[in-house]
């Protein structure tokens, strides 16, 4: 395993200051020599369940040009509070890259009932 992804992995958590962050990742050669794969963990930094969790993985060359983008496949679409799920993203035909960026996203699960929220309506006349 090259040392290059390890250096980028150390920077991954700082890349996302939102509710979800990539905690660690590694580069894996695809079986059959058909490119590379990124495997990692996505961590819920909040005290709420995060739903519709996703992470986009972007690979860049030495010049800073994006060479590939793939959506990470998560082990589960919801992440419990302060928990972690694994993900992987495959890049067929891509064999080298200089850096990686992650774009994690998700929504907090709204557990409030409809009755507890004020109705949006016109004031009484």
Secondary structure, DSSP 4 states (H G I P E B T S, - for coil): --SHHHHHHHHHHHH--SSEEEEEEEEEEPGGG--EEEEEEEEE-SSS-EEEEEEEEEEE-TTS-EEEEEEPEES-S-B-TT-EEEEEEEETT----SEEEEEEEEEE-----GGGSPP--PPP-
